[in-house]
Amino acid sequence: MQTRVAVISIIIEDGSTVESINAILHEFGEYIIGRMGVPYRTKKVNIISIAIDAPQDKINTLAGKIGRLSGVTAKTVYSAV
């Protein structure tokens, strides 16, 4: 199956969702290349960037599951590779 490289940017405004997000990311761990999390305490948000190499349907599923959580926004950018 062909894979795509993408970055999923996640902004968490509701800290109670962090455990759910980590569980979802663990579920897709085999596809994750790297992860960077930045707590922005001044604005009381957390920012996570996920680099992923996976089939497009897996990337869409991951971003969709995270984006459906209350107080969380997720956007995906795909590479041309």
Steps between C-alpha positions, in 0.01 A plus 500: 500500500629844407571743781517878522706727720304761692505726802200520731485818708292478815394783730357395833290756686342252743769331710265221603531352149876435524457142620261423212739654248792295631291182476410577137862579413609173662246316283671640186854481641632272228454781245633793705847619400530763772307715739561839657287649774515858624303622800414867450420590858434869433200413282418176687522284186718209394634466148600162356652429158500143372712389204345188346561259212185295443229413249280804443195335658697440823613863509144619444369266769759618753438870431123444506501319835710774657306784336168367632613541861347800674742791537744359243581614145699286256617588148703288258756606240617242244833486321518438127706184571 
